[in-house]
């Protein structure tokens, strides 16, 4: 039996093609609301990450630019 990947439904809310990602990783997609029906051994140990449509990726903070002195 393939490991279970718990995903918040609907899957259309994600940028990635959830079915293709699951297929490539050999995982079975199940709505996250059914988590109580599975034991820890049934769940995928390292599931792929997903980004929601419109969600911005976390960026590193920008470095502050040094101020230029106008005293010259």
N, C-alpha and C positions, 0 to 999 in steps of 0.2 A: 504494500500500500504506500502511495506517495505521501510525503509529508504535507501537512496542512498549512496554508498561508492565510492568515486571518487578515482580511482587507475590509475597510469601511466601504459599504455600498452606498450609492451606485458607483460602479467602476468608471463611469463616464466623467467623473469629477477629477480624474487624474490626467496629467500630460502624457504619461506613458500608456502604451497598449498593454493593459494588465494581463490579458489572456496570453499574449505573446511572451511577456516576461515570465509568467508562471510556467508556460510550456518549455521555454528555454532552460529554466532552472529545475524542471521536473517536480513542480509543486502543484497542489490542488487548491483552488481558490474557494474560500468559505467566508461568508459574511461575518465580520468581527463580533456581531451581537450573539453569535452562537459559541463563543469562547468556552462557556461553562460545559459544553457537551464534549470537549476534547481534553485528554490528559496532556501533560507537558511532553510526553514522549511522542505524541501524535503531531505536535507542532514543528514547523520548520525551525531549525536552530539558528539560522542566519538568513532571515528573509530579505528580499530586495527592498530598497527604499523607493518611495513614490513621492511625487510632488503634485500638489493640487493645481488645477488650472488657475492662473492668476496669482499664485503664490510666488513671492520673490525668493530667490535663493539667498541664503545668508552670505554676506560679503564680509571681508576683513575691513575693519575700520580704516578710514583714510588717514594718512599722516598729515598733520597740520603743516601748511607751507610756512617757511620762515618769512618773517616780515622784512621788507626792504626799507631801509632808512632813507628818508628824503632830505637829510641834513647836509648833503654835499652841495 
